[in-house]
Amino acid sequence: EMIRKNDFWAIFVLSFLPNPLFDVAGRAAGASRVHWARFLAFCALGRVLRFILFGYAGSVILNGI
């Protein structure tokens, strides 16, 4: 139900957080007929922002040593 109403936020948040629930989100998005290009764009946005955040955190930690 959450993916049908708020497909952007559901896919974005679940792809941003490093958790195994993203597989369930992918299946739920497919079952609720979210267009594949829309799903891919939201997923890519969440993953890119997550890796930018991880890279920045690693840079701050390594420069502090």
JOURFEN-V738943 format. One record per backbone hydrogen bond with DSSP energy under -1.0 kcal/mol. NH is the residue of the N-H (numbers start at 1). CO is the residue of the C=O. E is the energy in kcal/mol with one decimal. If there is no record, write none. Layout:
nh = <NH;NH>
co = <CO;CO>
e = <E;E>
This chain:
nh = <5;6;10;11;12;13;14;15;16;17;19;25;26;27;28;29;30;31;32;33;34;39;40;41;42;43;44;45;46;47;48;49;50;51;52;53;54;55;56;57;58;59;60;61;62;63;64>
co = <1;2;6;7;8;9;10;11;12;13;17;21;22;23;24;25;26;27;28;30;29;35;36;37;38;39;40;41;42;43;44;45;46;47;48;49;50;51;52;53;54;55;56;57;58;59;60>
e = <-1.9;-2.6;-2.4;-2.1;-2.7;-2.5;-2.0;-1.8;-1.8;-2.1;-1.6;-2.0;-2.3;-1.9;-2.6;-2.5;-2.0;-2.4;-1.9;-1.1;-2.7;-2.5;-2.5;-2.2;-2.2;-2.4;-2.5;-2.3;-2.1;-2.4;-2.8;-2.1;-1.8;-2.5;-2.2;-2.1;-2.5;-2.4;-2.5;-2.5;-2.4;-2.1;-2.3;-2.3;-2.6;-2.1;-1.1>
